[in-house]
Amino acid sequence: MNMALPRPTTAVAPALVAPTTPEAIRDALVGPERAEFERQYREEMTAAAESLNLTGVLAVLAAWREIADMTQRQGGPAHERMLAVVQDLQLGNPVPTISAAQARASITARLAQ
């Protein structure tokens, strides 16, 4: 018995992309972090295709989701500035700093607004 599936009478709307999909995570990342996410994701997908185990893929998504969230909260330009400071620190270059007292005063001023 060959039963054909009924054809929908209305157009099917595309599903919304969840903020936790690999595509959404990649799109939220900036600069070298985007490239590193893509590399790690592809590597784990290749391993998962062989092992049929998605644990590595899910771990990559969870780790990078946190970074994507932070990037979106800070904004892309601010996150890129932070990455530049980290790179300078790793290279031993001087970076601008403020004292703890200056940081507390700045926080107190912002909270008072």
Backbone as CSV, one residue per row, in Angstrom:
resi,resn,N_x,N_y,N_z,CA_x,CA_y,CA_z,C_x,C_y,C_z
1,MET,0.839,-1.172,0.000,0.000,0.000,0.000,0.886,1.237,0.000
2,ASN,0.711,2.099,-0.967,1.510,3.300,-1.112,0.658,4.504,-0.764
3,MET,0.914,5.087,0.413,0.116,6.235,0.843,0.928,7.497,0.670
4,ALA,0.425,8.421,-0.070,1.091,9.706,-0.258,0.720,10.627,0.889
5,LEU,1.680,11.402,1.302,1.414,12.377,2.355,0.613,13.527,1.771
6,PRO,-0.331,14.057,2.548,-1.100,15.190,2.027,-0.205,16.406,1.854
7,ARG,-0.469,17.167,0.837,0.297,18.399,0.601,-0.323,19.533,1.407
8,PRO,0.522,20.349,2.037,-0.038,21.465,2.806,-0.706,22.462,1.858
9,THR,-1.794,23.027,2.336,-2.527,23.985,1.500,-1.996,25.394,1.674
10,THR,-1.240,25.639,2.725,-0.660,26.968,2.940,0.854,26.831,3.004
11,ALA,1.517,27.923,2.741,2.982,27.923,2.802,3.438,27.727,4.245
12,VAL,4.499,26.975,4.422,5.051,26.738,5.742,6.067,27.833,6.030
13,ALA,5.887,28.511,7.152,6.810,29.582,7.535,8.122,28.965,8.002
14,PRO,9.245,29.592,7.679,10.523,29.048,8.153,10.614,29.147,9.672
15,ALA,11.283,28.189,10.265,11.474,28.198,11.711,12.412,29.332,12.089
16,LEU,12.153,29.924,13.236,13.038,30.966,13.725,14.335,30.327,14.198
17,VAL,15.429,31.024,14.030,16.720,30.514,14.461,16.873,30.809,15.950
18,ALA,17.096,29.768,16.720,17.278,29.932,18.165,18.633,30.568,18.438
19,PRO,18.742,31.342,19.519,20.023,31.991,19.820,21.123,31.012,20.203
20,THR,20.793,29.741,20.338,21.795,28.750,20.727,22.217,27.861,19.562
21,THR,21.792,28.171,18.359,22.210,27.372,17.213,23.655,27.701,16.865
22,PRO,24.355,26.797,16.212,25.731,27.093,15.803,25.805,28.370,14.951
23,GLU,24.839,28.558,14.073,24.838,29.747,13.221,24.697,31.024,14.052
24,ALA,23.787,31.021,15.023,23.582,32.204,15.858,24.814,32.487,16.716
25,ILE,25.429,31.434,17.237,26.635,31.610,18.042,27.742,32.206,17.183
26,ARG,27.966,31.631,16.003,29.004,32.152,15.098,28.753,33.612,14.758
27,ASP,27.520,33.967,14.458,27.203,35.334,14.053,27.400,36.338,15.179
28,ALA,27.329,35.886,16.436,27.524,36.783,17.570,29.002,37.010,17.886
29,LEU,29.861,36.143,17.398,31.298,36.241,17.686,31.973,37.235,16.752
30,VAL,33.140,37.718,17.162,33.891,38.681,16.353,35.314,38.180,16.115
31,GLY,35.882,38.655,15.039,37.293,38.458,14.731,37.792,37.035,14.839
32,PRO,38.933,36.880,15.500,39.561,35.560,15.566,38.734,34.554,16.367
33,GLU,37.860,35.022,17.248,37.021,34.087,17.998,36.040,33.381,17.067
34,ARG,35.534,34.093,16.072,34.619,33.466,15.110,35.333,32.343,14.362
35,ALA,36.544,32.625,13.906,37.312,31.613,13.170,37.641,30.418,14.059
36,GLU,37.978,30.672,15.310,38.302,29.579,16.232,37.069,28.735,16.531
37,PHE,35.902,29.365,16.702,34.665,28.609,16.901,34.400,27.709,15.708
38,GLU,34.504,28.270,14.498,34.246,27.472,13.292,35.197,26.283,13.208
39,ARG,36.476,26.496,13.537,37.456,25.409,13.497,37.098,24.318,14.492
40,GLN,36.820,24.708,15.740,36.493,23.725,16.772,35.190,22.996,16.454
41,TYR,34.209,23.727,15.977,32.917,23.112,15.657,33.081,22.081,14.543
42,ARG,33.791,22.455,13.479,34.011,21.504,12.377,34.772,20.268,12.857
43,GLU,35.784,20.481,13.677,36.578,19.371,14.196,35.702,18.402,14.996
44,GLU,34.857,18.945,15.863,33.993,18.090,16.681,32.897,17.439,15.852
45,MET,32.394,18.129,14.831,31.384,17.521,13.967,31.979,16.343,13.196
46,THR,33.231,16.492,12.749,33.900,15.401,12.049,34.071,14.203,12.977
47,ALA,34.506,14.470,14.206,34.672,13.387,15.179,33.328,12.739,15.497
48,ALA,32.274,13.551,15.606,30.950,13.016,15.923,30.410,12.161,14.789
49,ALA,30.731,12.510,13.564,30.284,11.710,12.422,30.896,10.317,12.471
50,GLU,32.114,10.224,12.981,32.782,8.925,13.093,32.303,8.135,14.309
51,SER,32.158,8.826,15.438,31.848,8.126,16.685,30.356,8.041,16.997
52,LEU,29.563,8.851,16.317,28.121,8.982,16.597,27.888,9.475,18.020
53,ASN,28.819,10.254,18.540,28.742,10.802,19.890,28.819,12.324,19.781
54,LEU,27.775,13.010,20.224,27.704,14.466,20.102,28.254,15.219,21.309
55,THR,28.856,14.517,22.251,29.339,15.168,23.472,30.301,16.310,23.172
56,GLY,31.256,16.094,22.296,32.218,17.147,21.955,31.559,18.332,21.273
57,VAL,30.616,18.073,20.392,29.893,19.151,19.701,29.138,19.984,20.715
58,LEU,28.434,19.321,21.634,27.655,20.037,22.638,28.545,20.839,23.578
59,ALA,29.717,20.314,23.892,30.658,21.044,24.750,31.162,22.308,24.052
60,VAL,31.473,22.207,22.764,31.916,23.377,22.001,30.811,24.426,21.966
61,LEU,29.589,23.990,21.695,28.470,24.941,21.643,28.254,25.626,22.990
62,ALA,28.333,24.865,24.076,28.121,25.451,25.407,29.197,26.475,25.745
63,ALA,30.445,26.139,25.473,31.545,27.059,25.789,31.456,28.336,24.966
64,TRP,31.216,28.182,23.674,31.187,29.359,22.802,29.900,30.162,22.967
65,ARG,28.824,29.533,23.433,27.587,30.270,23.694,27.830,31.322,24.764
66,GLU,28.607,30.975,25.782,28.920,31.934,26.845,29.707,33.117,26.292
67,ILE,30.670,32.845,25.443,31.471,33.922,24.846,30.602,34.772,23.925
68,ALA,29.716,34.132,23.164,28.809,34.875,22.287,27.884,35.777,23.100
69,ASP,27.372,35.267,24.220,26.514,36.073,25.083,27.268,37.282,25.621
70,MET,28.494,37.059,26.089,29.303,38.147,26.614,29.586,39.180,25.525
71,THR,29.891,38.709,24.328,30.166,39.616,23.213,28.949,40.475,22.912
72,GLN,27.773,39.876,22.905,26.559,40.640,22.620,26.246,41.623,23.736
73,ARG,26.474,41.236,24.987,26.208,42.156,26.106,27.138,43.365,26.049
74,GLN,28.412,43.133,25.760,29.397,44.215,25.712,29.295,45.016,24.430
75,GLY,28.879,44.358,23.369,28.914,44.954,22.042,30.199,44.526,21.350
76,GLY,30.113,44.320,20.058,31.257,43.844,19.287,32.509,44.690,19.434
77,PRO,32.405,46.020,19.276,33.614,46.853,19.389,34.283,46.765,20.765
78,ALA,33.490,46.753,21.833,34.071,46.654,23.180,34.751,45.302,23.370
79,HIS,34.136,44.249,22.848,34.736,42.920,22.972,36.045,42.847,22.178
80,GLU,36.070,43.454,21.006,37.313,43.478,20.214,38.407,44.256,20.927
81,ARG,38.047,45.348,21.621,39.054,46.094,22.400,39.597,45.220,23.518
82,MET,38.717,44.461,24.177,39.155,43.566,25.238,40.111,42.510,24.684
83,LEU,39.785,41.954,23.513,40.676,40.963,22.901,42.035,41.570,22.573
84,ALA,42.049,42.824,22.134,43.315,43.496,21.825,44.150,43.677,23.089
85,VAL,43.510,44.016,24.208,44.234,44.164,25.477,44.809,42.820,25.904
86,VAL,44.028,41.760,25.775,44.514,40.420,26.122,45.730,40.066,25.272
87,GLN,45.651,40.355,23.981,46.787,40.057,23.104,48.017,40.851,23.524
88,ASP,47.841,42.131,23.861,48.976,42.933,24.328,49.568,42.337,25.601
89,LEU,48.714,41.919,26.527,49.210,41.306,27.762,50.004,40.038,27.461
90,GLN,49.492,39.213,26.553,50.179,37.969,26.207,51.528,38.237,25.555
91,LEU,51.624,39.342,24.819,52.880,39.692,24.154,53.822,40.479,25.054
92,GLY,53.353,40.812,26.257,54.185,41.569,27.184,54.188,43.060,26.905
93,ASN,53.269,43.532,26.096,53.175,44.963,25.800,52.474,45.686,26.945
94,PRO,52.800,46.959,27.150,52.110,47.717,28.206,50.640,47.937,27.822
95,VAL,49.798,47.922,28.833,48.370,48.180,28.620,47.924,49.258,29.600
96,PRO,46.932,50.050,29.203,46.450,51.094,30.121,45.762,50.460,31.333
97,THR,46.048,50.979,32.494,45.434,50.465,33.719,44.956,51.630,34.572
98,ILE,44.076,51.312,35.522,43.656,52.293,36.522,43.794,51.630,37.884
99,SER,43.882,52.449,38.917,44.033,51.901,40.266,42.687,51.372,40.754
100,ALA,42.741,50.579,41.812,41.518,50.048,42.418,40.641,51.195,42.917
101,ALA,41.267,52.225,43.472,40.497,53.373,43.968,39.772,54.075,42.820
102,GLN,40.440,54.206,41.671,39.796,54.815,40.509,38.635,53.952,40.004
103,ALA,38.817,52.639,40.010,37.760,51.740,39.570,36.558,51.832,40.500
104,ARG,36.799,51.846,41.820,35.688,51.965,42.788,34.963,53.295,42.602
105,ALA,35.713,54.376,42.404,35.084,55.691,42.212,34.230,55.704,40.954
106,SER,34.710,55.084,39.891,33.954,55.023,38.642,32.662,54.204,38.818
107,ILE,32.765,53.096,39.525,31.575,52.265,39.780,30.580,53.022,40.646
108,THR,31.069,53.678,41.678,30.195,54.451,42.572,29.485,55.560,41.787
109,ALA,30.217,56.229,40.904,29.607,57.300,40.101,28.537,56.761,39.175
110,ARG,28.782,55.619,38.569,27.782,55.024,37.666,26.539,54.584,38.421
111,LEU,26.740,54.022,39.619,25.598,53.573,40.407,24.761,54.739,40.914
112,ALA,25.392,55.892,41.108,24.688,57.070,41.609,23.805,57.719,40.539
113,GLN,24.023,57.385,39.288,23.242,58.005,38.203,21.839,57.513,38.168
